[in-house]
Amino acid sequence: MSQVFARHLDAPFGQLDVRLKMAIGFSISALVVLADSLPFLAGLALCGLVFCALSRPTLGQVRLILFSSALLIWGLMFSQGLFYNQYPRTVLIPFLPSNRFFPDGLNIYREGIHYGLFQSLRMVAVMLTGYAVCFTTEPDRFFRGLLAMRMPYSLSFMAVTAIRFIPIVAQEFGTVRRAMRLKGYRPFRNGLRDTLRTEVSSLRPVLAGTIRRSEEVALSILTRGFAFGIRRTSYREARLGPKSWLLLAALAALVLAVMTCKTLFWLYHHQVYYSPALRPIYAFARQWL
């Protein structure tokens, strides 16, 4: 568990300012929404993979990345292949014949699998970038970065406090699972109903521990005279260097350029506005965006 929540501040990606890393995450999120091209989305997913490699993940973190990516891709491919409703579509695996509940039957469609794989690139790109940011950023740096971005102090404090609780909750959940295994619990040994009842019951001590710790933190804050309305200063002021500003400008220009191209192409495609001088932009957006 400690390997999963390890922070690599000395990694190449970890040496970036937290605001710059958040800007990279926001840019990737905006680009995956704007883009509809397979090569462009694959490039964004590759960028997320490069960010993860630059964060120097541990073996446990690599396993987490591989497991979550495989689960995400498989889930989208299976769900889209099962419920794909566009035409034409080719039945790949038939499950149920046509009936009153499923007039077309229940099948896995080849086009749906392709569409699910295509859509999974969007989420994989964002997920990998998020992993890279989380693996290389301490909660206190998140806090200083949010304050430097002029975020409200109360919201920043609550967000960072919630982030600090994640490894604690995961550790308590792991402790409960180990105790259950030592008592001889094995999933599905006594049937599905008993397994579901036991799994739900296992969440009670985790919830109780989380509430107890949150009350302790709240009491500790109150006894120290903490108040949100007081203006605070930071011992380490977060400042962006010239290279960081240049990279931020490049990210903003890239997102703005893609948004402009997509907007112009949308106006052309729906016959709202057309200009012969913009034909190269229309061709670029059609092929790459």
N, C-alpha and C positions, 0 to 999 in steps of 0.2 A: 504493500500500500504506500510506503514511503517513496518508492521509486516513481509511482504514478504522479504524486504531488510534488516531485522535486522541481526546483527552479534552477535554471541555467543562466545566471546573470552574465557570465563571461562568454557566452556563445555569441557568434556574430550578430544574430538577430536580437539577442538580449541587450546589446550595447546601444540599440536605438532608443530614442526618447519615447516614453510611453504614449505621448500624443501622436507621434509619428506612426507608431504601431497601430493605434486606434484608427488613424486616418487610412492606413493601408487596409484594415478590416472593413471600414465603411466603403472604401473605393471598390473593393472586391464585391461587397454586397450589392452596391449600385450597378456594377457592370454585369453581374450574373442576371439581374432583373432586366437590364436593357438588351442584352445579347440574346439572339436566337440561333446563332450559327454554331454548328458542332465544332469546327476548328477553334473558334474563339473561346467557347466554353471549355474545351479541352486544354487550351492554353492557360486559362484561369485556374483550372484544377492543377495543372503542372506548376503554376506559380505558388499555389498553396502547398504543394509537395516540397518545393524548393525552400519555402519559409520554414516548414517543419524540419527539413534537413539542416538548415542554418541554426535551428534552436538546439541541436545536439540532444535529441531525446534519449532517455534511458531505455533499457530493454522493456521495462514495464510500460512505458509510454508508447513505444513502438507497437507493442501488443494491443494497447488500447486503440491506437490509430487504425491498425489493420482490422481489428474486430468491429469497431464502429463503422468504418468505411464499408466493409463487406456486408454488415447488417443493413446499412442504409441502401446500398446498391441493390442487394437482393430483395429488400422489402418493396422498393419502388418498382423494380422490374416485375415482381410477382403481382403486386396490386394493379399496376397498369396493364399487364398482360391479361389479367382476369376480368377487369372492368373496362377495357378499351371499347369505346362506342363509335369510333370514326370508321369511315369506309374509304377505300377497300380494306378488308382485314382477312387474314388467313388463319384458320384454325390450326394450331400447332399441337395442343394436347386437349382432347375432349374429356370433360368431367361428367356432365349430366346432359341427357337429351332434352329436347324442347318440352316444356311443361307450362302450366298456368302461372307459375311464379317466375320462370325464366323462359320467355317466348323463343329466344334464340339459343337456349341451352346455356350451360355454364362451361366455358372453354378458356384455354390460354391462347391468346392471339399473338402471332409473331410480330405484328406491327406494334402491339402494346408493349412487348418486351423491349423493342428498340426505342420506343418513346420513353419508357421508364428509365432505360440506361442513359438516354439523352438528358432527361430531367435530373437524374442523380448527379450529373456533373455540376449542376448549380450548387446543390447542397454540399457536395464534397469539397468544392473550392472554398466555400465559406467556412466549413467545418475545419479543414486543414489550417486555414489562416487563423482561426480562433484558437486551435491547439497551439500553434506557434506563439501566439501572444500570451496565452496562459502559461506555457512552459517557461517563459523567459521574463515574467513580470511578477514582482512581489506585490502583495496587496497595498503596502504603503506607497509604492510607486504609482499604482492605480489611483490612490487617493490624491497624491500630489498632482498627478496629471489632470484629474478631473477638476481640481481647484484651479489649476493654471488655465483650464478651458472655460473658466468663469461659471462652472456649474454650481448650483446652490449647495452650501456646505451640508445642510441636513440630508439632501438626497445622496451626496457623495459619501457621507459617513455611513448611511444605512446600506448603500450598495457594497461598500468595502467590508462592512461588518458581516453582511450576508455571504460574501466571498470567503471570509475567514472561517465561517461555520461549515463550509462544504467538506474540507478534509476531516473535520471533527465528526461530522455526521457519518461520513464514509467509514471512519475508524470504528465508531460505535456499531454501525451496521455489520462490519466485519467481525467484531467481537461477539455479537449476537449469533451470527451464522456459525462461528466456531463452537460456541456453547451448544447450539442445536446439534451439530455433528457429533460432539462428544457425548451427547445424550442419546445418540443412536438414530437421529432423524435422517431419513432419506426421502427425497421427493418421489411422489407417486408410488411409494411402497404400499400404502393403504388406500389407494384410490385417489381420483382427482379431487373429490369433495373434501376429503381430509387434508390433502395437500394445500388447497386454497385456504381452508380455515387456519392451518398452521402458518402459512405465509403471511396472512393478514395479522395474525396474533403476534408475529415476530416484529411487526412495525411498532407495536405499543411501547416497548422499552426504548426504542430509538427516539420516538416522539417525546416520551417522558424525559429522556436525557437532554434532548434539544431544548425543551421548555425550561428545564432546570438551569441549564447553562445560560440561556437568554435572560432569565431572571437574575442570575448572578452578575452578568455583564451590565444589565440595567441598574442594578443596585450599586455596583462599583462606580458606574458613571455618575449617578446621583450623589454619592458620598464624596466625590471629588469636585462637586460644584460645577459640573459640566452644563453649559447652556449653548444653544445654537445661535443666539443673537449676538454673541460677543465676537468682535473682529479678532482674527488670529493671524499670526505671521509664521513663516516656515524657516527653519534653520537652513535648509537646502532649497534655494529657489530654483525651480525648473526653468531652464532657458534653452531655447532652440538655437543651434548654430547655423551658419550660412548653408552648409550642406543639407541640413534638415529642412530649412526653408525652401531650398531649391527642389528637394524631393517632394515636399508638400505642393509646391506650385506645379510640378510635373503631374502629380496625381490628380489635382484639380483640373488641369488642362485636359488630361486624358478622359476623365469622366465627362467633362463639358463637351469635348469633341464627339464622343460616342453618343451623348444625348442629343446633340445638334444633328448629327447624321441620321439618327433614328427618327427624330421629329420631322426632318425634311423628307425622308423616305415615306413616313406614314402619311404626310400631306399629299405626296405624289401618288401613293398607292390608293388612297381614297378620293383621288381627283379633286382635292381641295386647292392645291397650289402646285404649279409645274413651271420650271424654268429650264430651257435648253442648256444654259450655262452650268447647271447643277447635275448634268448627266454623269460625270465621273463619281460624284458623291452617291447618286442613286445606284450605280453599278457596284461601288464599294460596299454600300450598306446591304445590298441584295446578296452579295457573295460572302461577305465576312462578318456581318452583324445580324 
